Amino acid sequence: MASANPWDPASAPNGAGLLLSHFVASGIVTQKNLEIELLKLAKDTADIVHPFFLAQKCHTLQSMNNHLEAVLKEKRSLRQRLLKPMCQENLPIEAIYHRYLVHLLELAVTFIEKLESHLETIRNIPHLNTNLKKMSKAFAKMDVLVTETEELAENILKWRKQQNEVSSCIPKILAEENYLHKHYIIMPPLPFTSKVHV
């Protein structure tokens, strides 16, 4: 059975249908004007009465209903959480620092707003991976050089210590050698002393 057309005066037994039939009979409203108005009304109300939009709205309402049901199920625990004082979640700040805190919060909000765009910019840099690999290799080389430099410094300190020991022994050796020359005792020259003697 076809539904009654509200714009068709013959199928509408209510007062609006009688009024429309009177206007059509008197010539104030024509059938074509009624059809145009019906199409305009269908266009204006398409997002309300079309089944696709109705299904979307029904789905949204159903998800809201499910969320509200979950909230109602957890009503007691939520109420207890809201009644509990917030501990270690707030920090008392002296009044003289409030203006700095406001400025800090503005900076934080700006940073958070622009964070995603900055990350996207960094991701879109074409040579970033290559540069990061080069930087990693440079850091590895630097670590090797630091290790070698430390070893070299240790060797230099050991060599300096040995040189100091040798330097402190040289005057004693020279004194002994002079003593032996004065008393005409001939000894073979030491390998690390000079052979030039008068």
Summary of the structure (lengths in Angstrom):
residues: 198
radius of gyration: 49.4
end to end distance: 142.0
largest distance: 159.0
contacts: 343
relative contact order: 0.02
helix: 74%
strand: 0%
